[in-house]
Amino acid sequence: MTTGPKLLLSAFAAQPRSSFLEWLAYHRAIGATDVLLFTDRRQSGKQPLFDALAAAGAVRVTPVAVDPDMKEEIHNSALRAAAVEATDSGGYGLYLGADEYFCILNTSKSVQSLMRSSGGADVLSAPLQVAGMAEGQDSGAILFTERPTAAVTADAPLRSVVRLGLFAARNPEVPTGPAQGKAALNWVNGDGTPMAEPHSRLTWTNDAGARGASKAAILKIPAPSVEAYLLHTATLPEKQHPDADTLIAWLETQRAITGEGPDLTPRMADTARELDSLMALPGVAEAQEALCAEERATLERLRTGGGDMARVLGAVGAKAPPLAPKTKAQPPVTPVAETAEITPDAEPDPRPEAPAALPPWFAEIHTGGDTEGFYTRLKNHAVVGILRDQARLVISFDNLSNVNDLSPEREPWAYKFVRDNGWSHMAVMARRKDWFRCPQLIAHLEKLAADGVFAGFDKVVLTGTSMGGFAALAFASLAPGATVISFNPQTTLDETLVPWEKRFGMGRARDWTLAHSDCAFEIDEVEKAFVLYDPFFEPDRRHVDRLEGDNVIRLKTWCSGHFSPVFLRRAGLLKPLMQHALDDTLTPDVFYKMYRDRRFLPWYRKALQTNLQERGHDKLARIVSPAFRKLKRQAAE
């Protein structure tokens, strides 16, 4: 094993596979000094291989509550790993799936020396490439076979080596939030060249240069052989088994992958030595052999048992698996790992049935979850706190459509987006159309502010749409210095102030003498208030005209009506907009450059035609459709 600065490697594995030992040996060979393994706590004490490795000090096993949707665990465990990395120092952290191999493609002998050769980088983000299945490849060792083919895409996900103690949070791709105690970051790509600023996933989405791979890349091997993948599906609960047609289609897609993948074979000798060392640890060889025997028996049963699995094997021409590894140093069967993320719809969905599952947000914060938080049920509202990261807090408010959803599965507004970025989230959920005009709720939010809850975060963002957009502005005074992202807000429904507002009868009937009832007087101390609205839609425009101050940034979503978030989502712009705002990189110039893509949305064409006709510009309205078709043709060329 390479000596020098530590390399903390973290991963999640619901249960051991025979391939894990090879994965561990390979990464020890390239510098992993500490291995943090998150496992399903329901299997604690029932995994001899993991237990033996932990007892020998080869890994640190941390049992955790597993999300009912297994695909979420790659995100959840990345957050857990970040919490450990943030409190450590003297080296680097790397988070991978248990079917992902970090490939050093220059002369560096270890990840640590690779970072030194990249100018002492603080972060190195390398692209992920998905390996295919070579024709005739059996289910044996993967490191010792021919160089695999691999799919390489311009928008490939990233995996990052990060200096320990520098970031408080990460997602599977990159660290998130501000760096701790360091203003200027040396953040490089897989070529070792600087990543474009501002440092965010959004910046690099369409930047081919972000995915350089001459020095480093990640090889993901979701299905090295047909048998290995069938072995993986056979271990799932029966109700999660994909049908034969789905399996055949996915496996054929995997076998059709072309392109030259990273070469793992130069690490063969070092990996074999590390594998010998691991097998010599007390109890490891016995646990590994028992695991291999169990997998061989399962594969033989699949081959001879008839039914769907036999049809799959026949359809894709799979080879029979070998009965045993020839030597103890030869890595055994390599099935797919639990955290595989191939393409969003390519792999059969292994998620369990969800009726008895906890809502995802509650699963995070209940006693079996891994995130600190709170849930306060008031008479007409609920306040949920999910405290993932002290750097950023997003406060979201429900809109009118959420009010009608009283199901246990209901999620806070923007929950998935905030969770995927690893930020803390406080959600105010409503069960009536009251514009949050409730003395109990107002007193509760004021107390949270007085107790310093909001002041405890480096950055606070309030957001919502329509009724929620009103609340984001109205309660902004509770978090001085915050950023507001408000879509189509009302500034008040007090009829003495906005006598022209005839919508929202239930809202206008509420008590508008309560505190925080006029947004125009609540935003003086916010840093920025981004207000998105359609200037052609007069009721919304008149509300926005009431907002004054240099900190008010009006972003015009022409032709979206009262539905800016829906319009932006259909144009593929809502997440980029929110990402820019939360990364503090949103400006009018950035927004309007993105907003040009609205031209390809049929909604925009129809709304523009209607608007022109209503204003008496029939001639201009008639040329909208031909112009729209021309743009689409040009974009397709």
C-alpha positions as CSV (number, residue, x, y, z in Angstrom):
1,M,0.0,0.0,0.0
2,T,1.2,3.5,-0.8
3,T,2.4,5.6,2.1
4,G,2.1,9.3,2.6
5,P,-0.9,11.5,3.0
6,K,-4.1,9.6,3.8
7,L,-6.8,8.8,1.2
8,L,-10.2,8.2,2.8
9,L,-12.2,6.1,0.4
10,S,-16.0,5.9,1.1
11,A,-18.7,3.7,-0.4
12,F,-22.0,2.1,0.2
13,A,-22.8,-1.6,-0.1
14,A,-26.0,-3.1,1.1
15,Q,-24.5,-6.6,1.3
16,P,-21.2,-8.1,0.3
17,R,-20.5,-9.4,-3.2
18,S,-17.5,-11.5,-4.1
19,S,-16.3,-8.6,-6.2
20,F,-15.9,-6.3,-3.2
21,L,-12.5,-7.8,-2.2
22,E,-11.1,-7.1,-5.6
23,W,-12.5,-3.5,-5.5
24,L,-10.9,-3.0,-2.1
25,A,-7.5,-4.5,-3.2
26,Y,-7.4,-2.3,-6.3
27,H,-8.0,0.9,-4.4
28,R,-5.5,0.0,-1.7
29,A,-3.0,-0.5,-4.5
30,I,-3.6,3.1,-5.7
31,G,-3.3,4.7,-2.3
32,A,-6.5,4.2,-0.2
33,T,-5.3,4.2,3.4
34,D,-8.7,4.4,5.1
35,V,-11.9,2.8,3.8
36,L,-15.3,3.8,5.2
37,L,-18.0,1.4,4.2
38,F,-21.7,2.2,4.8
39,T,-23.9,-0.9,5.0
40,D,-27.5,-1.8,5.7
41,R,-27.9,-1.8,9.5
42,R,-30.5,-4.6,9.1
43,Q,-27.7,-6.9,8.0
44,S,-25.4,-5.9,10.8
45,G,-23.6,-9.0,12.2
46,K,-24.8,-11.1,9.3
47,Q,-22.1,-10.2,6.8
48,P,-19.0,-12.4,7.6
49,L,-16.8,-10.8,4.9
50,F,-17.4,-7.2,6.0
51,D,-17.1,-8.3,9.7
52,A,-13.8,-10.0,9.1
53,L,-12.4,-7.0,7.2
54,A,-13.6,-4.6,9.9
55,A,-12.1,-6.7,12.7
56,A,-8.8,-6.7,11.0
57,G,-8.9,-2.9,10.5
58,A,-9.0,-3.1,6.7
59,V,-12.3,-1.2,6.6
60,R,-14.5,0.9,8.9
61,V,-18.0,-0.5,8.7
62,T,-20.8,2.0,9.6
63,P,-24.4,0.4,9.6
64,V,-27.0,2.9,8.4
65,A,-30.7,3.1,7.8
66,V,-31.2,2.4,4.1
67,D,-33.7,4.4,2.0
68,P,-36.5,2.3,0.7
69,D,-35.5,3.5,-2.8
70,M,-32.0,1.9,-3.0
71,K,-31.1,4.3,-5.8
72,E,-31.1,7.1,-3.2
73,E,-28.3,5.6,-1.2
74,I,-25.6,6.9,-3.5
75,H,-26.7,10.4,-2.5
76,N,-27.3,9.7,1.1
77,S,-24.0,8.0,1.7
78,A,-22.2,10.8,-0.1
79,L,-23.6,13.2,2.4
80,R,-22.5,10.9,5.2
81,A,-19.0,10.6,3.8
82,A,-18.8,14.4,3.5
83,A,-19.5,14.8,7.2
84,V,-16.5,12.5,8.0
85,E,-14.3,14.3,5.4
86,A,-15.1,17.7,6.8
87,T,-13.7,16.8,10.3
88,D,-10.6,15.1,9.0
89,S,-7.3,16.6,7.6
90,G,-3.9,15.6,6.2
91,G,-5.0,14.0,3.0
92,Y,-7.8,13.5,0.6
93,G,-11.3,12.0,0.4
94,L,-12.9,10.1,-2.5
95,Y,-16.4,8.8,-2.7
96,L,-17.2,6.0,-5.2
97,G,-19.9,3.4,-6.0
98,A,-18.7,-0.2,-5.2
99,D,-18.7,-0.9,-9.0
100,E,-16.6,2.2,-9.8
101,Y,-12.8,2.1,-10.2
102,F,-10.6,5.2,-10.0
103,C,-8.2,5.0,-12.9
104,I,-4.9,6.8,-12.9
105,L,-3.9,7.3,-16.5
106,N,-0.5,9.0,-16.2
107,T,2.7,7.8,-14.5
108,S,1.5,8.6,-10.9
109,K,1.6,5.6,-8.6
110,S,-1.2,6.7,-6.3
111,V,-4.1,9.2,-6.0
112,Q,-1.9,11.3,-3.6
113,S,0.9,11.6,-6.1
114,L,-1.7,12.3,-8.9
115,M,-2.9,15.3,-6.8
116,R,0.7,16.5,-6.4
117,S,1.3,16.2,-10.1
118,S,-1.8,18.3,-10.7
119,G,-0.3,21.3,-9.0
120,G,-1.2,20.3,-5.5
121,A,-4.9,20.4,-6.4
122,D,-7.6,20.8,-3.7
123,V,-10.2,19.1,-5.9
124,L,-9.8,16.8,-8.9
125,S,-13.0,15.9,-10.7
126,A,-12.7,13.1,-13.3
127,P,-15.5,11.9,-15.6
128,L,-17.3,8.6,-15.3
129,Q,-17.3,6.1,-18.1
130,V,-19.6,3.1,-18.3
131,A,-18.0,-0.2,-19.3
132,G,-19.8,-2.6,-21.6
133,M,-19.6,-6.4,-21.8
134,A,-17.0,-7.8,-24.1
135,E,-18.2,-10.7,-26.4
136,G,-17.3,-14.0,-24.8
137,Q,-16.4,-12.6,-21.5
138,D,-17.3,-14.9,-18.6
139,S,-18.1,-14.0,-15.0
140,G,-14.6,-14.2,-13.8
141,A,-12.1,-11.5,-12.8
142,I,-12.5,-8.1,-14.4
143,L,-9.1,-6.6,-13.7
144,F,-7.3,-9.4,-15.4
145,T,-9.3,-9.4,-18.7
146,E,-8.8,-7.5,-21.9
147,R,-9.3,-3.8,-21.8
148,P,-13.1,-3.1,-21.7
149,T,-15.1,-1.1,-24.0
150,A,-16.8,2.0,-22.4
151,A,-19.4,4.5,-23.1
152,V,-18.0,8.1,-23.0
153,T,-20.5,11.0,-23.1
154,A,-19.9,14.7,-23.2
155,D,-22.1,15.2,-20.1
156,A,-20.7,12.3,-18.1
157,P,-21.1,12.4,-14.3
158,L,-18.1,13.4,-12.3
159,R,-16.4,11.8,-9.3
160,S,-14.1,14.0,-7.2
161,V,-11.0,13.6,-5.0
162,V,-11.3,16.4,-2.3
163,R,-8.8,17.7,0.2
164,L,-10.0,16.7,3.7
165,G,-11.4,19.4,5.9
166,L,-12.1,21.7,3.1
167,F,-15.9,21.2,2.4
168,A,-18.8,20.6,4.7
169,A,-20.9,18.7,2.1
170,R,-20.7,16.8,-1.1
171,N,-22.9,14.9,-3.5
172,P,-21.7,11.9,-5.4
173,E,-20.2,14.1,-8.1
174,V,-18.5,17.1,-6.4
175,P,-18.1,18.9,-3.1
176,T,-20.8,21.5,-2.4
177,G,-21.0,24.7,-0.5
178,P,-18.3,27.2,0.3
179,A,-14.8,26.0,1.0
180,Q,-13.9,26.3,4.7
181,G,-11.0,28.6,5.4
182,K,-9.8,28.9,1.8
183,A,-10.8,31.7,-0.7
184,A,-9.0,30.5,-3.8
185,L,-9.4,26.9,-4.8
186,N,-7.1,24.8,-7.1
187,W,-9.9,22.7,-8.7
188,V,-8.8,20.7,-11.8
189,N,-10.4,18.2,-14.2
190,G,-9.2,14.8,-15.2
191,D,-6.5,16.4,-17.4
192,G,-5.2,18.3,-14.4
193,T,-6.2,21.6,-15.9
194,P,-8.3,24.2,-14.0
195,M,-12.1,23.8,-14.0
196,A,-14.1,26.8,-15.2
197,E,-15.4,29.2,-12.6
198,P,-17.8,29.6,-10.9
199,H,-17.2,26.2,-9.5
200,S,-20.6,24.4,-9.8
201,R,-22.1,21.5,-11.7
202,L,-24.2,24.0,-13.7
203,T,-21.1,25.7,-15.1
204,W,-19.8,22.4,-16.3
205,T,-23.0,20.9,-17.7
206,N,-22.3,21.8,-21.3
207,D,-18.5,22.3,-21.0
208,A,-16.7,19.4,-22.7
209,G,-13.5,20.7,-21.2
210,A,-14.7,19.8,-17.7
211,R,-14.5,16.1,-18.6
212,G,-10.9,15.9,-19.4
213,A,-9.5,12.4,-18.8
214,S,-5.8,12.2,-19.8
215,K,-4.7,11.9,-16.2
216,A,-7.7,10.3,-14.5
217,A,-11.1,8.8,-15.2
218,I,-13.6,6.6,-13.4
219,L,-14.5,3.2,-14.9
220,K,-18.0,2.0,-13.9
221,I,-18.6,-1.7,-14.5
222,P,-22.3,-2.3,-13.9
223,A,-22.4,-5.7,-15.6
224,P,-19.1,-7.3,-16.5
225,S,-20.9,-10.4,-17.6
226,V,-24.5,-11.6,-18.2
227,E,-24.2,-14.1,-15.3
228,A,-22.9,-11.4,-13.0
229,Y,-25.8,-9.2,-13.6
230,L,-28.3,-12.0,-13.3
231,L,-26.7,-12.9,-10.0
232,H,-27.3,-9.3,-8.8
233,T,-31.0,-9.4,-9.8
234,A,-31.4,-12.8,-8.2
235,T,-30.4,-11.4,-4.8
236,L,-33.2,-8.8,-4.9
237,P,-36.5,-9.5,-3.2
238,E,-38.9,-11.3,-5.6
239,K,-41.2,-8.4,-6.1
240,Q,-38.3,-6.3,-7.4
241,H,-37.2,-8.8,-10.1
242,P,-37.4,-7.3,-13.6
243,D,-39.1,-9.4,-16.1
244,A,-37.2,-11.3,-18.8
245,D,-37.9,-8.9,-21.6
246,T,-36.7,-5.9,-19.6
247,L,-33.5,-7.8,-18.6
248,I,-32.8,-8.9,-22.2
249,A,-33.3,-5.3,-23.5
250,W,-31.0,-3.8,-20.9
251,L,-28.3,-6.5,-21.3
252,E,-28.3,-6.1,-25.1
253,T,-27.9,-2.3,-24.6
254,Q,-25.0,-2.9,-22.3
255,R,-23.3,-5.3,-24.7
256,A,-23.7,-2.8,-27.6
257,I,-21.5,-0.2,-25.8
258,T,-18.5,0.8,-27.9
259,G,-15.4,2.9,-27.2
260,E,-12.1,2.3,-25.5
261,G,-12.3,2.4,-21.8
262,P,-9.5,3.1,-19.2
263,D,-7.0,0.3,-18.8
264,L,-6.9,-1.3,-15.4
265,T,-4.3,-4.0,-16.2
266,P,-1.2,-1.9,-15.3
267,R,-2.3,-2.2,-11.7
268,M,-2.7,-6.0,-11.9
269,A,0.5,-7.0,-10.0
270,D,-0.1,-4.4,-7.2
271,T,-3.7,-5.4,-6.9
272,A,-2.8,-9.1,-6.7
273,R,-0.4,-8.4,-3.9
274,E,-3.0,-6.4,-2.0
275,L,-5.5,-9.2,-2.6
276,D,-3.1,-11.7,-1.1
277,S,-2.6,-9.5,1.9
278,L,-6.4,-9.2,2.4
279,M,-7.0,-12.9,2.0
280,A,-4.3,-13.6,4.7
281,L,-6.3,-11.6,7.3
282,P,-8.1,-13.7,9.9
283,G,-11.4,-15.0,8.7
284,V,-11.3,-13.2,5.3
285,A,-10.4,-16.2,3.1
286,E,-13.1,-18.4,4.7
287,A,-15.8,-15.7,4.4
288,Q,-14.8,-15.0,0.8
289,E,-14.9,-18.7,-0.2
290,A,-18.3,-19.1,1.4
291,L,-19.6,-16.1,-0.5
292,C,-18.1,-17.4,-3.8
293,A,-19.7,-20.8,-3.2
294,E,-23.1,-19.2,-2.5
295,E,-22.8,-17.2,-5.8
296,R,-21.7,-20.2,-7.8
297,A,-24.7,-22.2,-6.5
298,T,-27.1,-19.3,-7.4
299,L,-25.6,-19.1,-10.9
300,E,-25.9,-22.8,-11.5
301,R,-29.5,-22.7,-10.3
302,L,-30.3,-19.9,-12.7
303,R,-28.7,-21.8,-15.6
304,T,-30.6,-25.0,-15.0
305,G,-33.8,-23.9,-13.4
306,G,-35.7,-23.0,-16.5
307,G,-38.2,-20.1,-16.5
308,D,-37.3,-16.4,-17.2
309,M,-33.7,-16.6,-16.2
310,A,-33.0,-19.5,-18.5
311,R,-34.7,-17.5,-21.4
312,V,-32.5,-14.6,-20.6
313,L,-29.3,-16.7,-20.7
314,G,-30.4,-18.2,-24.0
315,A,-31.4,-15.0,-25.6
316,V,-28.2,-13.2,-24.9
317,G,-25.9,-16.2,-25.3
318,A,-24.3,-16.1,-21.9
319,K,-21.5,-18.5,-21.1
320,A,-21.5,-20.9,-18.2
321,P,-19.7,-19.5,-15.1
322,P,-16.5,-21.0,-13.9
323,L,-16.9,-23.3,-10.9
324,A,-14.1,-21.9,-8.8
325,P,-11.2,-19.4,-8.9
326,K,-7.9,-21.2,-9.8
327,T,-5.8,-19.5,-7.1
328,K,-6.5,-17.5,-4.0
329,A,-5.0,-14.4,-5.7
330,Q,-7.4,-14.6,-8.6
331,P,-10.3,-12.3,-8.0
332,P,-13.7,-14.1,-8.1
333,V,-17.1,-13.4,-9.7
334,T,-17.8,-9.7,-10.1
335,P,-21.5,-8.9,-9.9
336,V,-23.0,-5.5,-10.3
337,A,-22.8,-3.3,-7.2
338,E,-25.8,-1.7,-5.5
339,T,-25.1,1.9,-6.3
340,A,-25.1,1.5,-10.0
341,E,-26.2,4.6,-11.9
342,I,-26.1,3.9,-15.6
343,T,-28.6,6.1,-17.6
344,P,-31.8,7.2,-15.9
345,D,-34.1,4.7,-17.6
346,A,-31.7,2.0,-18.7
347,E,-31.5,-0.3,-15.8
348,P,-34.5,-2.3,-14.5
349,D,-35.9,-0.5,-11.5
350,P,-35.0,-2.4,-8.3
351,R,-36.8,-0.2,-5.9
352,P,-39.0,-1.9,-3.3
353,E,-42.7,-1.4,-3.1
354,A,-43.3,1.8,-1.2
355,P,-46.7,1.7,0.5
356,A,-45.2,1.1,3.9
357,A,-42.2,3.3,3.4
358,L,-41.6,6.5,5.2
359,P,-41.8,9.8,3.2
360,P,-38.2,10.5,2.0
361,W,-37.9,13.7,4.0
362,F,-39.2,12.0,7.2
363,A,-36.9,9.0,6.6
364,E,-34.0,11.4,6.8
365,I,-34.9,12.9,10.2
366,H,-36.7,10.2,12.2
367,T,-34.9,8.2,14.9
368,G,-33.6,5.7,12.4
369,G,-32.4,8.3,9.9
370,D,-29.0,9.9,9.6
371,T,-29.9,13.6,9.5
372,E,-30.6,15.9,12.4
373,G,-33.9,17.7,12.0
374,F,-37.3,18.5,13.4
375,Y,-41.0,18.4,12.6
376,T,-43.4,20.8,14.2
377,R,-47.1,20.3,13.5
378,L,-49.1,23.5,14.1
379,K,-52.9,23.8,13.7
380,N,-52.9,24.8,10.1
381,H,-49.3,24.3,9.0
382,A,-46.3,22.1,9.5
383,V,-42.6,23.2,9.7
384,V,-40.0,20.6,8.7
385,G,-36.3,21.1,9.3
386,I,-33.7,18.8,7.6
387,L,-30.3,20.0,8.8
388,R,-27.8,18.5,6.4
389,D,-25.3,21.4,6.0
390,Q,-24.5,24.5,8.1
391,A,-23.3,26.4,5.1
392,R,-26.7,26.8,3.4
393,L,-30.3,26.7,4.4
394,V,-33.2,26.8,1.9
395,I,-36.6,27.9,3.3
396,S,-39.4,26.9,1.0
397,F,-43.1,27.7,1.3
398,D,-46.0,25.7,-0.2
399,N,-48.1,27.0,-3.1
400,L,-51.8,26.7,-3.6
401,S,-51.6,23.3,-5.4
402,N,-49.8,21.7,-2.4
403,V,-52.6,22.6,0.0
404,N,-54.9,20.0,-1.5
405,D,-52.4,17.2,-0.9
406,L,-52.9,15.7,2.6
407,S,-51.3,12.4,1.8
408,P,-48.4,11.1,4.0
409,E,-46.2,10.9,0.9
410,R,-46.4,14.7,0.3
411,E,-43.0,16.3,-0.1
412,P,-42.0,19.9,0.7
413,W,-41.7,22.3,-2.2
414,A,-38.3,21.9,-3.9
415,Y,-37.4,18.9,-1.6
416,K,-35.6,16.7,-4.2
417,F,-33.6,19.6,-5.7
418,V,-32.4,20.8,-2.2
419,R,-31.6,17.3,-1.1
420,D,-29.6,16.4,-4.2
421,N,-27.4,19.4,-3.5
422,G,-26.9,18.4,0.2
423,W,-28.2,21.7,1.6
424,S,-30.3,22.1,4.7
425,H,-34.0,22.6,4.2
426,M,-36.7,24.2,6.2
427,A,-40.1,23.7,4.6
428,V,-43.3,25.4,5.7
429,M,-46.2,23.2,4.6
430,A,-49.8,24.5,4.5
431,R,-53.1,22.7,4.7
432,R,-55.3,25.7,3.9
433,K,-55.2,28.6,1.3
434,D,-54.4,31.3,3.9
435,W,-51.3,32.9,2.6
436,F,-49.7,31.9,5.8
437,R,-51.8,34.5,7.7
438,C,-51.9,32.5,10.9
439,P,-50.9,34.0,14.2
440,Q,-49.6,30.7,15.5
441,L,-47.3,30.1,12.4
442,I,-46.1,33.7,12.4
443,A,-45.2,33.5,16.1
444,H,-43.4,30.2,15.5
445,L,-41.3,31.5,12.7
446,E,-40.4,34.7,14.6
447,K,-39.3,32.5,17.6
448,L,-37.0,30.4,15.3
449,A,-35.4,33.7,14.2
450,A,-35.1,35.0,17.7
451,D,-33.5,31.7,18.8
452,G,-30.8,32.2,16.1
453,V,-31.8,29.3,14.0
454,F,-31.5,31.2,10.7
455,A,-28.4,33.1,11.8
456,G,-26.6,29.8,12.4
457,F,-26.3,29.3,8.6
458,D,-23.7,31.0,6.4
459,K,-26.3,31.6,3.7
460,V,-30.2,31.5,3.8
461,V,-32.4,31.4,0.7
462,L,-36.2,31.8,0.9
463,T,-38.2,30.5,-2.1
464,G,-41.7,29.8,-3.3
465,T,-44.2,30.4,-6.0
466,S,-47.5,32.5,-6.0
467,M,-48.7,32.1,-2.3
468,G,-45.3,30.6,-1.5
469,G,-43.6,33.4,-3.4
470,F,-45.5,35.9,-1.2
471,A,-44.3,34.1,1.9
472,A,-40.7,34.0,0.7
473,L,-40.7,37.8,0.5
474,A,-42.9,38.4,3.5
475,F,-40.8,36.5,6.0
476,A,-37.4,37.5,4.5
477,S,-37.0,40.1,7.2
478,L,-36.5,37.3,9.7
479,A,-33.2,36.4,8.0
480,P,-31.3,39.6,7.3
481,G,-28.8,39.1,4.5
482,A,-30.8,36.3,2.9
483,T,-31.5,35.7,-0.8
484,V,-35.1,35.4,-2.0
485,I,-36.2,33.6,-5.1
486,S,-39.9,34.4,-5.6
487,F,-42.0,33.3,-8.5
488,N,-45.2,35.2,-9.5
489,P,-45.7,36.6,-6.0
490,Q,-48.4,38.7,-4.5
491,T,-47.0,41.4,-2.4
492,T,-50.2,41.6,-0.2
493,L,-53.9,40.8,-0.5
494,D,-54.9,43.7,1.7
495,E,-57.7,45.3,-0.3
496,T,-56.9,48.7,1.0
497,L,-53.4,48.5,-0.6
498,V,-54.2,46.5,-3.8
499,P,-57.9,47.2,-4.6
500,W,-57.3,46.1,-8.2
501,E,-56.5,42.5,-7.1
502,K,-59.7,40.4,-7.6
503,R,-58.1,37.0,-7.5
504,F,-57.7,34.6,-4.6
505,G,-60.9,35.3,-2.7
506,M,-60.0,32.9,0.1
507,G,-56.7,34.7,0.6
508,R,-58.2,38.2,0.5
509,A,-60.6,37.1,3.3
510,R,-57.7,36.4,5.7
511,D,-56.5,38.8,8.5
512,W,-54.1,41.2,6.7
513,T,-53.5,43.2,9.9
514,L,-51.0,40.6,11.1
515,A,-47.3,41.0,10.9
516,H,-45.4,40.3,7.7
517,S,-48.5,41.2,5.6
518,D,-46.9,43.5,3.1
519,C,-43.8,42.4,1.2
520,A,-42.9,45.9,0.3
521,F,-41.8,46.5,3.9
522,E,-40.1,43.2,4.5
523,I,-37.2,43.1,2.1
524,D,-35.0,46.1,3.0
525,E,-32.3,43.9,4.7
526,V,-32.2,41.0,2.2
527,E,-29.1,40.8,0.0
528,K,-30.9,40.0,-3.2
529,A,-34.6,39.5,-4.0
530,F,-35.0,37.7,-7.4
531,V,-38.6,38.2,-8.5
532,L,-39.7,36.2,-11.6
533,Y,-42.9,37.3,-13.4
534,D,-44.5,37.7,-16.8
535,P,-44.7,41.5,-17.5
536,F,-47.5,40.8,-20.0
537,F,-49.6,39.4,-17.1
538,E,-50.9,42.6,-15.5
539,P,-52.0,41.4,-12.0
540,D,-48.5,39.9,-11.3
541,R,-46.7,42.9,-12.9
542,R,-48.7,45.3,-10.7
543,H,-47.6,43.5,-7.6
544,V,-43.9,43.5,-8.6
545,D,-44.1,47.2,-9.3
546,R,-44.8,47.7,-5.6
547,L,-41.3,46.3,-4.7
548,E,-38.6,48.9,-4.5
549,G,-34.9,48.9,-3.8
550,D,-31.5,48.2,-5.4
551,N,-31.7,44.7,-4.0
552,V,-34.8,43.8,-6.0
553,I,-33.8,42.0,-9.2
554,R,-36.7,41.6,-11.6
555,L,-36.4,38.7,-14.0
556,K,-39.1,38.8,-16.8
557,T,-40.5,35.4,-17.9
558,W,-42.4,36.7,-20.9
559,C,-45.4,34.7,-22.0
560,S,-45.4,32.4,-19.0
561,G,-48.5,33.9,-17.4
562,H,-48.9,33.1,-13.7
563,F,-46.9,29.9,-14.1
564,S,-43.3,30.9,-14.3
565,P,-41.9,27.8,-12.5
566,V,-43.9,25.4,-14.7
567,F,-42.9,27.3,-17.9
568,L,-39.2,27.2,-16.8
569,R,-39.4,23.5,-16.0
570,R,-40.8,22.6,-19.4
571,A,-38.0,24.6,-21.0
572,G,-35.4,22.8,-18.9
573,L,-34.4,26.0,-17.1
574,L,-35.9,25.8,-13.6
575,K,-33.1,23.7,-12.1
576,P,-30.3,25.7,-13.8
577,L,-31.9,28.9,-12.6
578,M,-32.2,27.7,-9.0
579,Q,-28.6,26.3,-9.1
580,H,-27.3,29.7,-10.2
581,A,-29.3,31.5,-7.5
582,L,-28.1,29.2,-4.8
583,D,-24.5,29.2,-6.0
584,D,-24.7,33.0,-6.0
585,T,-23.9,33.2,-9.7
586,L,-27.4,34.4,-10.9
587,T,-27.4,37.7,-12.7
588,P,-29.8,39.2,-15.2
589,D,-27.3,38.5,-18.0
590,V,-27.0,34.9,-17.0
591,F,-30.8,34.5,-16.8
592,Y,-31.7,36.1,-20.1
593,K,-29.0,34.1,-21.9
594,M,-30.6,30.9,-20.5
595,Y,-34.1,32.2,-21.2
596,R,-33.5,32.4,-24.9
597,D,-34.2,28.7,-25.0
598,R,-37.8,29.5,-24.3
599,R,-38.1,30.0,-28.1
600,F,-38.3,26.3,-28.6
601,L,-41.2,25.8,-26.3
602,P,-44.7,25.5,-28.0
603,W,-46.2,27.1,-24.9
604,Y,-44.1,30.3,-25.7
605,R,-45.2,30.3,-29.4
606,K,-48.9,30.1,-28.5
607,A,-48.7,32.7,-25.7
608,L,-46.7,35.1,-28.0
609,Q,-49.3,34.7,-30.7
610,T,-52.2,35.3,-28.3
611,N,-50.4,38.4,-26.8
612,L,-49.8,39.9,-30.2
613,Q,-53.3,39.4,-31.3
614,E,-54.7,40.9,-28.1
615,R,-52.6,44.0,-28.7
616,G,-53.8,44.3,-32.3
617,H,-50.6,43.1,-34.0
618,D,-52.3,40.4,-36.2
619,K,-49.6,40.7,-38.9
620,L,-46.8,40.0,-36.4
621,A,-48.9,37.1,-34.9
622,R,-49.1,35.4,-38.3
623,I,-45.3,35.2,-38.7
624,V,-44.7,33.6,-35.3
625,S,-45.4,30.0,-36.3
626,P,-43.1,30.1,-39.4
627,A,-40.4,31.8,-37.4
628,F,-40.8,29.1,-34.7
629,R,-40.5,26.3,-37.3
630,K,-37.4,27.9,-38.7
631,L,-35.7,28.1,-35.3
632,K,-36.4,24.4,-34.7
633,R,-34.9,23.4,-38.1
634,Q,-31.8,25.5,-37.4
635,A,-31.4,23.9,-34.0
636,A,-31.7,20.4,-35.5
637,E,-29.0,21.0,-38.1
